[in-house]
Amino acid sequence: MSTTDSATGGIDNEFGTFPRYLNLAPDVFGFSYEEALRLVSRFSNNADLIHALETLMQAVAGSDLPEEQREELVQLITEETEVMSYAVVSRSCVVPI
C-alpha cells in the first residue's frame, strides 16, 4: 500500500519515501540481472560510464522538465559521478599490509 504525501510530493510505502516521479517507471523496485549485465557490457571501464553520465546530465539540463525536477536529477547524476570517482581513487589508494 502506498500513499502520496502532497506536502513533499513523495510516495510513501513499505520501501520508504520516494519522489513522485518514480511513478513514471512501471516497476521501479524490480531488478533483472540480465538487463543489468546487458547495460554493464556497454561500458568497458569507469571512464566510459562517467562520460555517459555527463552526456545524460547535459540532456537533462537541456530538457523541458520543470526546473525543480531538472535540478534534482542533475544533482543526483552529479552525486553518482562523485561516488564513482571516489571509488576509483579508493581502489587505487589501497596499500597491502
CORFENNOR-V442397 format. One record per backbone hydrogen bond with DSSP energy under -1.0 kcal/mol. CO is the residue of the C=O (numbers start at 1). NH is the residue of the N-H. Records with the same first field share a line. If there is no record, write none. Layout:
BEGIN
CO = NH / NH
END
This chain:
BEGIN
3 = 12
5 = 9
9 = 20
10 = 5
11 = 18
12 = 3
13 = 16
16 = 13
18 = 11
19 = 22
20 = 23
21 = 24
22 = 25
27 = 30
32 = 36
33 = 37
34 = 38
35 = 39
36 = 40
37 = 41
39 = 42
40 = 43
45 = 49
46 = 50
47 = 51
48 = 52
49 = 53
50 = 54
51 = 55
52 = 56
53 = 57
54 = 58
55 = 59
56 = 60
57 = 61
58 = 62
60 = 63
66 = 70
67 = 71
68 = 72
69 = 73
70 = 74
71 = 75
72 = 76
73 = 77
74 = 78
75 = 79
76 = 80
77 = 81
78 = 82
79 = 83
80 = 84
81 = 85
82 = 86
83 = 87
84 = 88
85 = 89
86 = 90
87 = 91
88 = 92
89 = 93
END
